[in-house]
Amino acid sequence: MKIDTTTYKEINRPMYIIEEARLRNNLRIISNVAKRADVEIILAFKAYALWKTFPIFREYISSTTASSLSEARLAFDKFGSKAHTFSPAYTDYEIEEIAACSSHLTFNSLTQYERLHETARKQNPEISFGLRINPEYSEIETDIYNPCAPGTRFGVSADKLPKQLPEEIDGFHCHCHCENGSDVFVRTLAHIEEIFAGWFKQIKWINFGGGHLMTRKDYDIELLVNTLREFHNRYPWLKVIMEPGSAFGWQTGPLVAQVVDVVEDKGIKTAILNVSFSCHMPDCLEMPYHPAVRGAQTIEEDIDYSVPYIYRLGANSCLSGDFMSAWQFDHELQIGENIVFEDMNHYTTVKTTMFNGISHPTLAMVRENTNELEILREYSPKDYIERMD
Ligand SMILES: Cc1ncc(COP(=O)(O)O)c(C=O)c1O
């Protein structure tokens, strides 16, 4: 079926849609940065794990980052290369399989390293070990996403790092960005160097984590490339790795939902949809953020429901708070019409739940050039029941 990507009018079921053309555009931008700055940029699965699209990724990048055994297996089995893995809590009962699926294994603490590195090495003699460091500097404003807030459980701060690193530590890993621009990276890098450069002679690689939103329109790519080149000039022996997730899936397509009913209470009109914020767009409630809806204006303050065509959008779950306010449309919403939530692929598609047994949106891709819709995965009640089998 051919799809009109301006309206998605051919679609009448909930569906996450990846537009291949947009995905390739992001991949081109990212692989150009990697080439020009002489760094390796790898995909963070935590943000994007739609493995049926991995053959497209493989045309542009060759590795990925995992944060669990399942993601490490995904790297090995479906992406076709061993992962750069970081978890704050490796366990005795998973470390061997994780090591077997990983090229790089970053430990969150020196105790995790001491406990587990020999087992990991035995399993995979080629593996390279890293240590997560914490520069105690981050410009992330939302606390839930800030790994440098006081009391953090992530990484080793400079005051706790021994002058001589453990012999088998080859690299540093540092993650302290979230949807940031390269100006933030410049300032953060200055802190990292000020605090940790004394150890750089002892390591071979440094991973600057995720949160570098290099595919956003206003991202200053030249500043990033120049900053990384200058870093290379200062420390030519260090291989630089970056592991963004969001940047890959950024604005690659929407979640298309449909209006099922319109109800009203105390003058507030709610269009009830066949999707849920809690189950299918959890970051809207968690972050929180107000997603863009195609053809509608978001209204954040002074919502006046007596103004025509202003609606809450409500979910099909039993959670009272599973709604968001408000959007103004240019017409009265009709049952069956599409509501197109923009930019719903990164994080969303990996975080969904089947709470209430609500039908999970289909995963699909619109092919470049032909605009043909390719179904990646459809769900049925069997999927809900089998999760607890
Ligand atoms: C260790 C680590 N690496 C990479 C990422 C990916 O970040 P983003 O999707 O913001 O680029 C995250 C996100 O939380 C992370 O914790």
The ligand as an SDF file (V2000), in Angstrom:
LIG
                    3D

 16 16  0  0  0  0  0  0  0  0999 V2000
   25.1950    5.5920   28.9270 C   0  0  0  0  0  0  0  0  0  0  0  0
   24.3010    6.1600   27.8750 C   0  0  0  0  0  0  0  0  0  0  0  0
   24.7290    6.1790   26.6000 N   0  0  0  0  0  0  0  0  0  0  0  0
   23.9580    6.6600   25.6030 C   0  0  0  0  0  0  0  0  0  0  0  0
   22.6930    7.1600   25.8600 C   0  0  0  0  0  0  0  0  0  0  0  0
   21.8680    7.6610   24.7020 C   0  0  0  0  0  0  0  0  0  0  0  0
   21.5160    9.0050   24.8640 O   0  0  0  0  0  0  0  0  0  0  0  0
   20.6380    9.7680   23.7780 P   0  0  0  0  0  0  0  0  0  0  0  0
   19.5780    8.8800   23.3320 O   0  0  0  0  0  0  0  0  0  0  0  0
   20.1210   10.9510   24.5170 O   0  0  0  0  0  0  0  0  0  0  0  0
   21.5710   10.1630   22.6680 O   0  0  0  0  0  0  0  0  0  0  0  0
   22.2150    7.1780   27.1810 C   0  0  0  0  0  0  0  0  0  0  0  0
   20.8880    7.7020   27.4970 C   0  0  0  0  0  0  0  0  0  0  0  0
   20.4170    7.7120   28.5910 O   0  0  0  0  0  0  0  0  0  0  0  0
   23.0370    6.6440   28.2100 C   0  0  0  0  0  0  0  0  0  0  0  0
   22.6120    6.5920   29.4790 O   0  0  0  0  0  0  0  0  0  0  0  0
  1  2  1  0
  2  3  1  0
  2 15  2  0
  3  4  2  0
  4  5  1  0
  5  6  1  0
  5 12  2  0
  6  7  1  0
  7  8  1  0
  8  9  2  0
  8 10  1  0
  8 11  1  0
 12 13  1  0
 12 15  1  0
 13 14  2  0
 15 16  1  0
M  END
$$$$
